[in-house]
Amino acid sequence: MPGSVLGHPEAERLMRILVTGRDGQVARSLAESDCDHELIFAARPDFDLADAASIESTLERDRPDLVISAAAYTAVDQAEDEPDMAMLVNGEAPGVIGRAAANIGAPVLHLSTDYVFDGSGTEPWRESDPTAPHSVYGKSKLAGEQALAASGATHAILRTAWIYSPFGTNFVKTMLALARDRDTVEVVDDQYGNPTSALDIAHALIRVADRWQSCPSLGANRVYHFAGDTSMSWAEFAQTIFAISKRQGCAHCSVEGIPASQYPAKAPRPANSRLESALFAETFGHPLPDWHASLTETIRRLIAA
């Protein structure tokens, strides 16, 4: 494993961790985390997921000990109009990253999504459940999982869902903004998932990195789910956001639940995005954080900003 410190018998020292992307919610959460390792953020124009040569040259130049594949094409509706671009970035680039990482002996932690499932049923999805994405975005992310698995790189794939944070654009920020101008908001009440803090995802990724530093084979080459520890509908999520905001003396409003059929979107959304995350917690010794505490902290930061 050229240049790698993973599994080094001496006292553990800093790893060089290359993170794809710089401005995404998880990348920004990693940037402010209490990570003890050296983080390198690879982003455009030098690093472009649509350009295989830039991926290969970046990894060869920086020679990280670990790659966190956090960047992706995330415009779910736009992907329906740009299937080739979505597949290039989400479906093919993870394989390029994996092959380039394998060449330098670096494992890969890759983020994926609940959209790889068809959204049927009411039970939380387990890693072993059959995938059957309905959207272009979901199909491209599943292709990326498969490309990474076939790349030869040591890897772990973390599927997550309903990400929010103090950064970027997300449901929590949107709801708080709407509450400043409205008495009532209409929110879908027949789609269910696990709201997940990007800050918690960042901590989980660093936990895997730390564990792999001393035991490189731990839980390797598997798919995991990592999502908030409680599931709810989008409407219930909004109600919780406003309740927390109200307790902090800030904007809040009423929520009117509506069926997804009244909120048309170009790409189909899974009705059931619930994810079972016990396997990750058991494998890496990282219990899921309390979802309410994580949400409260994010809202506090957004209000204070």
WOMOZI-V335277 format. One record per residue. N is the residue number from 0. RES is the residue in one letter. SS is DSSP state (@ for helix, = for strand, . for the rest). OMEGA is omega in whole degrees, -180 to 180 (NA if undefined). D_CENTER is the distance of its C-alpha to the mean C-alpha in Angstrom with 1 decimal. Layout:
n & res & ss & omega & d_center
N & RES & SS & OMEGA & D_CENTER
N & RES & SS & OMEGA & D_CENTER
//
This chain:
n & res & ss & omega & d_center
0 & M & . & -172 & 27.1
1 & P & . & 174 & 28.3
2 & G & . & -174 & 27.7
3 & S & . & 174 & 25.2
4 & V & . & 180 & 25.6
5 & L & . & 179 & 23.6
6 & G & . & -178 & 26.1
7 & H & . & -175 & 28.7
8 & P & . & 180 & 31.6
9 & E & . & 179 & 32.5
10 & A & . & -177 & 30.9
11 & E & . & 179 & 27.2
12 & R & . & -174 & 26.7
13 & L & . & 168 & 24.0
14 & M & . & 170 & 21.6
15 & R & = & -178 & 20.6
16 & I & = & 177 & 16.9
17 & L & = & 180 & 15.9
18 & V & = & 178 & 12.6
19 & T & = & -176 & 12.2
20 & G & . & -180 & 12.2
21 & R & . & -171 & 13.7
22 & D & . & 179 & 13.2
23 & G & . & -176 & 9.6
24 & Q & @ & -179 & 8.3
25 & V & @ & 179 & 6.5
26 & A & @ & -180 & 9.6
27 & R & @ & 176 & 11.9
28 & S & @ & 176 & 10.9
29 & L & @ & -177 & 11.6
30 & A & @ & -179 & 14.7
31 & E & . & -179 & 16.2
32 & S & . & 179 & 15.4
33 & D & . & -180 & 18.5
34 & C & . & 179 & 17.6
35 & D & . & -174 & 21.0
36 & H & . & 178 & 20.1
37 & E & = & 180 & 20.5
38 & L & = & 177 & 17.5
39 & I & = & -178 & 18.1
40 & F & = & -178 & 16.0
41 & A & = & -176 & 16.8
42 & A & . & 178 & 16.9
43 & R & . & 9 & 19.4
44 & P & . & -175 & 22.3
45 & D & . & -178 & 22.7
46 & F & . & -175 & 19.4
47 & D & . & -179 & 18.6
48 & L & . & 178 & 16.4
49 & A & . & -176 & 19.3
50 & D & . & -176 & 21.8
51 & A & @ & -178 & 22.0
52 & A & @ & -180 & 24.7
53 & S & @ & 177 & 22.8
54 & I & @ & -178 & 20.0
55 & E & @ & -178 & 22.8
56 & S & @ & 180 & 24.9
57 & T & @ & -179 & 22.2
58 & L & @ & 179 & 21.4
59 & E & @ & -180 & 25.1
60 & R & @ & -174 & 26.0
61 & D & @ & 177 & 23.5
62 & R & . & 180 & 23.6
63 & P & . & 174 & 20.7
64 & D & . & -178 & 20.8
65 & L & = & 176 & 17.1
66 & V & = & 171 & 14.4
67 & I & = & -177 & 10.7
68 & S & = & -173 & 9.5
69 & A & . & -176 & 6.8
70 & A & . & -180 & 8.9
71 & A & . & 169 & 9.5
72 & Y & . & -171 & 11.9
73 & T & . & 179 & 10.5
74 & A & . & -169 & 14.0
75 & V & . & -180 & 14.2
76 & D & . & 180 & 17.9
77 & Q & @ & 179 & 18.9
78 & A & @ & 178 & 17.7
79 & E & @ & 179 & 20.6
80 & D & . & -179 & 22.9
81 & E & . & -175 & 21.4
82 & P & @ & -179 & 20.6
83 & D & @ & 179 & 21.8
84 & M & @ & 179 & 19.6
85 & A & @ & -179 & 16.5
86 & M & @ & 179 & 17.6
87 & L & @ & -175 & 18.6
88 & V & @ & -176 & 15.3
89 & N & @ & -173 & 12.9
90 & G & @ & -176 & 15.6
91 & E & @ & -175 & 17.8
92 & A & @ & 178 & 16.2
93 & P & @ & 176 & 14.2
94 & G & @ & 177 & 17.7
95 & V & @ & 178 & 19.3
96 & I & @ & -179 & 16.9
97 & G & @ & -180 & 17.7
98 & R & @ & 179 & 21.4
99 & A & @ & 179 & 21.7
100 & A & @ & 179 & 20.0
101 & A & @ & -179 & 22.3
102 & N & @ & 179 & 25.2
103 & I & . & 177 & 24.8
104 & G & . & -179 & 23.8
105 & A & . & 174 & 20.3
106 & P & = & -176 & 17.6
107 & V & = & 169 & 14.1
108 & L & = & -172 & 10.7
109 & H & = & 178 & 8.5
110 & L & = & 176 & 5.0
111 & S & = & -163 & 6.1
112 & T & = & 172 & 6.9
113 & D & @ & -177 & 9.7
114 & Y & @ & 177 & 11.7
115 & V & @ & 178 & 13.1
116 & F & . & -177 & 15.4
117 & D & . & 176 & 18.4
118 & G & . & -179 & 17.9
119 & S & . & 175 & 21.3
120 & G & . & -180 & 22.8
121 & T & . & -179 & 22.0
122 & E & . & 177 & 20.9
123 & P & . & 179 & 17.4
124 & W & = & 174 & 16.1
125 & R & . & -177 & 16.5
126 & E & . & -178 & 15.4
127 & S & . & -179 & 18.9
128 & D & . & -178 & 19.2
129 & P & . & 177 & 20.1
130 & T & . & 179 & 17.7
131 & A & . & -176 & 19.2
132 & P & . & 179 & 17.1
133 & H & . & -176 & 19.2
134 & S & . & 174 & 17.6
135 & V & @ & 179 & 17.6
136 & Y & @ & -180 & 13.9
137 & G & @ & 179 & 13.4
138 & K & @ & -180 & 16.2
139 & S & @ & 179 & 14.9
140 & K & @ & 177 & 11.5
141 & L & @ & 177 & 13.8
142 & A & @ & 178 & 16.1
143 & G & @ & 175 & 13.7
144 & E & @ & -177 & 13.1
145 & Q & @ & 179 & 16.9
146 & A & @ & 178 & 17.7
147 & L & @ & -179 & 15.9
148 & A & @ & -179 & 17.7
149 & A & . & -172 & 20.9
150 & S & . & -175 & 20.7
151 & G & . & 180 & 22.4
152 & A & . & 166 & 19.8
153 & T & . & -172 & 19.0
154 & H & = & 166 & 15.4
155 & A & = & 180 & 12.8
156 & I & = & 180 & 10.1
157 & L & = & 173 & 7.3
158 & R & = & 179 & 6.7
159 & T & = & -174 & 5.1
160 & A & . & 170 & 6.8
161 & W & . & -175 & 8.7
162 & I & = & 174 & 6.8
163 & Y & = & -179 & 9.7
164 & S & . & 172 & 11.3
165 & P & . & -171 & 14.6
166 & F & . & 170 & 13.4
167 & G & . & 180 & 13.4
168 & T & . & 179 & 13.8
169 & N & . & -173 & 12.6
170 & F & @ & -178 & 14.5
171 & V & @ & 179 & 15.8
172 & K & @ & 179 & 17.2
173 & T & @ & -180 & 18.7
174 & M & @ & 180 & 20.4
175 & L & @ & 178 & 21.9
176 & A & @ & 180 & 23.2
177 & L & @ & -178 & 24.8
178 & A & @ & 180 & 26.4
179 & R & . & -174 & 28.4
180 & D & . & -173 & 30.2
181 & R & . & 173 & 30.4
182 & D & . & -178 & 31.9
183 & T & = & 173 & 29.9
184 & V & = & 175 & 26.7
185 & E & = & -176 & 26.1
186 & V & = & -179 & 22.8
187 & V & = & -177 & 22.0
188 & D & . & 179 & 23.0
189 & D & . & 170 & 22.7
190 & Q & . & -172 & 18.9
191 & Y & = & 178 & 17.2
192 & G & = & -179 & 13.8
193 & N & . & 174 & 12.2
194 & P & . & -172 & 11.3
195 & T & = & 179 & 8.6
196 & S & = & 176 & 9.2
197 & A & @ & 176 & 7.1
198 & L & @ & 177 & 10.2
199 & D & @ & 177 & 10.0
200 & I & @ & 179 & 6.7
201 & A & @ & 179 & 8.8
202 & H & @ & 179 & 11.8
203 & A & @ & 179 & 10.6
204 & L & @ & 179 & 9.9
205 & I & @ & 177 & 13.3
206 & R & @ & 178 & 14.8
207 & V & @ & 179 & 14.3
208 & A & @ & 179 & 15.7
209 & D & @ & -179 & 18.6
210 & R & @ & 179 & 19.4
211 & W & @ & 180 & 19.4
212 & Q & @ & -179 & 21.7
213 & S & @ & -179 & 24.4
214 & C & . & -172 & 23.6
215 & P & . & -176 & 22.0
216 & S & . & -175 & 22.3
217 & L & . & 175 & 20.7
218 & G & . & -174 & 18.5
219 & A & . & 174 & 18.2
220 & N & . & 179 & 17.7
221 & R & = & 174 & 16.1
222 & V & = & 178 & 13.2
223 & Y & = & 171 & 11.6
224 & H & = & 174 & 10.0
225 & F & . & -179 & 8.5
226 & A & . & 180 & 8.9
227 & G & . & -171 & 11.6
228 & D & . & 179 & 15.0
229 & T & . & 178 & 16.7
230 & S & . & -179 & 16.5
231 & M & = & 174 & 18.3
232 & S & = & 176 & 19.1
233 & W & @ & 179 & 18.1
234 & A & @ & 177 & 21.6
235 & E & @ & 176 & 21.5
236 & F & @ & 180 & 18.3
237 & A & @ & 179 & 20.4
238 & Q & @ & 179 & 23.4
239 & T & @ & 178 & 21.7
240 & I & @ & -177 & 20.5
241 & F & @ & 178 & 24.1
242 & A & @ & 179 & 25.7
243 & I & @ & 180 & 23.9
244 & S & @ & 179 & 24.8
245 & K & @ & 179 & 28.3
246 & R & @ & 179 & 28.8
247 & Q & . & 175 & 27.9
248 & G & . & -177 & 30.6
249 & C & . & -171 & 28.5
250 & A & . & 176 & 28.0
251 & H & . & 178 & 27.5
252 & C & . & -180 & 28.7
253 & S & = & 180 & 29.2
254 & V & = & 174 & 26.9
255 & E & = & -180 & 28.4
256 & G & = & 178 & 26.6
257 & I & = & 176 & 26.8
258 & P & . & 180 & 26.0
259 & A & @ & 180 & 23.4
260 & S & @ & 177 & 26.5
261 & Q & @ & 179 & 27.5
262 & Y & . & -174 & 24.4
263 & P & . & 177 & 24.5
264 & A & . & -178 & 21.7
265 & K & . & -180 & 22.0
266 & A & . & 178 & 19.1
267 & P & . & 176 & 19.3
268 & R & . & 178 & 16.7
269 & P & . & 175 & 16.5
270 & A & . & 180 & 18.9
271 & N & = & 177 & 17.4
272 & S & . & -179 & 13.6
273 & R & . & 180 & 14.4
274 & L & = & 175 & 12.7
275 & E & . & -172 & 14.9
276 & S & . & -175 & 13.4
277 & A & @ & -177 & 16.8
278 & L & @ & 179 & 16.7
279 & F & @ & -179 & 14.1
280 & A & @ & -178 & 16.1
281 & E & @ & -175 & 19.3
282 & T & @ & -173 & 18.5
283 & F & @ & 178 & 17.3
284 & G & . & -175 & 19.2
285 & H & . & 180 & 16.4
286 & P & . & 179 & 17.1
287 & L & . & 177 & 14.7
288 & P & . & 177 & 15.4
289 & D & . & -173 & 17.5
290 & W & @ & -177 & 15.6
291 & H & @ & 178 & 18.6
292 & A & @ & 180 & 19.0
293 & S & @ & 179 & 15.4
294 & L & @ & 180 & 16.0
295 & T & @ & -180 & 19.5
296 & E & @ & 179 & 18.6
297 & T & @ & 179 & 16.3
298 & I & @ & 178 & 19.2
299 & R & @ & -179 & 21.7
300 & R & @ & -180 & 20.2
301 & L & @ & 179 & 20.0
302 & I & @ & -177 & 23.6
303 & A & @ & -175 & 24.8
304 & A & . & NA & 23.4
//
